[in-house]
Amino acid sequence: MREINLGRVLIENRHKRGITQDELAAYMGVSKAAVSKWETGSTYPDIAFLPQLARFFNISIDELMGYEPQMEKEEIRKLYRQLSLDFASEPYHEVVGHCQEIVKKYYSCFPLLYQIGSLYVNHRMLAPTQKEAERLLEEAIHLFKRVKAETDDVDLAKQALNMEALCLLSLNRPGDVLDLVGEPDFSMTST
């Protein structure tokens, strides 16, 4: 799967503005053949050209590259359901590997990272060994920590904190849970 969709984006934006390959090439100071190769994906422009191309089309570099760092809620739900089915029917290591690829691709999509962490928690019992189940919980903790540290969504951060605490309890680390959530204050009890 190609992650860079620059060619498609160039073609779409060029057509939208009624610009020829020759006109784009003249603006960029390259040959028409270079623009053609960018559009077919046989080569990519030098990284120094990306800001200039983005400015020309009045789009961000992310848009130019066709990069989408976020998934929509419905896409996340569908992916979670599919991965749950995959855990039930596919080899464990393949599904975990696929999840890890998704995490790398969408490392700044915090609702997705939360769901992948939850998926790990909910499917750890399918791990072939206890050690691998524990490793999966550790990966989930890593994802929950990232979500807590990076998201602007307070509710999502709280949910990630709770899931991290659950993982720590599952790993028989109650001291770490207390460090995470703090000691309860029993002095506030009513009489």
N, C-alpha and C positions, 0 to 999 in steps of 0.2 A: 504494500500500500504506500502510495506516495504521500508524504506529509506536506510537501511544498506544491501549491497550486498556482504558482506565479503565472504560468503560461495561460491558463484559463482566465485568470483575473486580468491579465494584459489584454487579451482578446476582447473580453466583455467591456472593459473600460474604453478601449480604442473604438470599438463599434458604437458604444453609447455616445461618444463624443464625435463620431464621424471622422476619425483620424486614420490616415493610412500608415502602413509600416514605414514608408519613406519619410513621412512627416515626423513620426516618433524617432526614427533613426537620426534625422537631422537635428532634432532638439537634443538628443542624448549625445551626439557626436560620434555615432557608431554607424556601421553599415546596415543596410536593410536586411542583409543575410543574418547579421547578429540578432536583430529583433525577431526575425523569423525563427531562429534557433531557440530563442528564449520562449517564444510562444508554443513551439512544439515540445519543449521540455528537453531537447537534446543537449542544451547547455543552459547555464544560468548566468545572469549578469554578474559582474564583479560586485562585491558587497558595497563598494563605494558608490555604485549607481543607484542603490535602493532608495536612499533619501530623495534623490533627484526624480526618480520614477514616481515615488509616492507624492511628491509635491506637484508633479505634472498632472497627475490624475486627481489631486486633492483628496487623497485617502491616506490612512496610516500605513506604516510598513507592515503591521500585522495583516491589515486588509489586503495589501499588495501581495503578501505571501500566501494568502488564503488560510491564515492561521486563526484558529478559533480556540482560545484558551478555556472556554466555558462550555458546558453542556446544559441544555434546558432541563427543567425538572422532569418532564415527561420522558425525555431521552434517558435520564438517570434511572428512572423507575423501570423502564423497559430493559435497560442494561442489567440492572440488579436482578430482575426476574430471569433474564437469560443466563446470567452467570450462576444463579441458584440452580437452574436446571442443568447447566453444564457440570456443576459440582456433583450432581446426582448421577450423571450419565457418562462423563468424560474422566480420563485419568486425572487424579488429583494434581500432580505436578504440572500438567499442561494448563489446567484452569488457573492455578496460582501464577504460572508464568504469564498467561494472558492478562490476568489482573495487574501484574507488575508492569506490563507494557502500557496498559491503560493509565495507570498512575503516572508513569513517566510522561505520557502524552498530555495529560490534563493535570499536571502537578499544581496548578494554581486554581483549579476548580474545586473549592473547598467542600461544597455539598457532595460532590462525587467522591472525594477522598473520604469523607465521613461514611458514605454508603459502602465503599470498598472495605473500610475498617470494620464496619458492622457485618458485612458479608463474611469477612475472616472470622469474626467472633462467632457468628451463627453456624459456620461450617467447619470449625476447627476439629470437631469430632470425626470428620472424614479423613483426617490426616492419617497416614499409614503408621506413624509412631507417635508416642507421647512427646518426644523431643521435637518433632515437626509441628505438632499442635502448639507447643510452647513457642516455637519460632514464628508461627503464624500470629499468635497473640502479640508477640514483640513487634511484628510488622504493623499490626493494628494500632498498638500504642504509639508507634512512630507517626502514623497517619493522624491519629487523634491529637497528638502534640502539635503537629503542623497546623491542623485546622484551628486549634485553640490560639496559637501564636499569630496566625496570619489573617484569619477571617475578620470582617467588620460586623458580622452577624452575631449579636450577643447570644441569641437563643442557640444558634449552631455551636458556638463556643462552649456553652453550658452542657449541651448534649455530648459534645466531644469529651469534656471533662468527666461526665458520668460514665461514658463508655471506657475511658482510660482507667477509671477506678474499677470498673467491672473486670477489665483485663487483668489488672493488678491483683484483684481478689482471686481470679481464676488461676493466677500463677502463684497463689499462696504467699502474697507479699502484702499483708495487712498494714505493716508499718509504712510502706510506701503510699498506701491509700490515705493513711492519716496525715502524712506529709503533704499529700496532694490536696485533700479537702479540709484539713485542719481538724483539731480536736473539737469534739462537741462541747458546747458551753452549757453545763447543767445548772449553773447558778441562776439562770433565768426561769426556772420551773416555778409554776404557780402553786400556791398552797390552798 
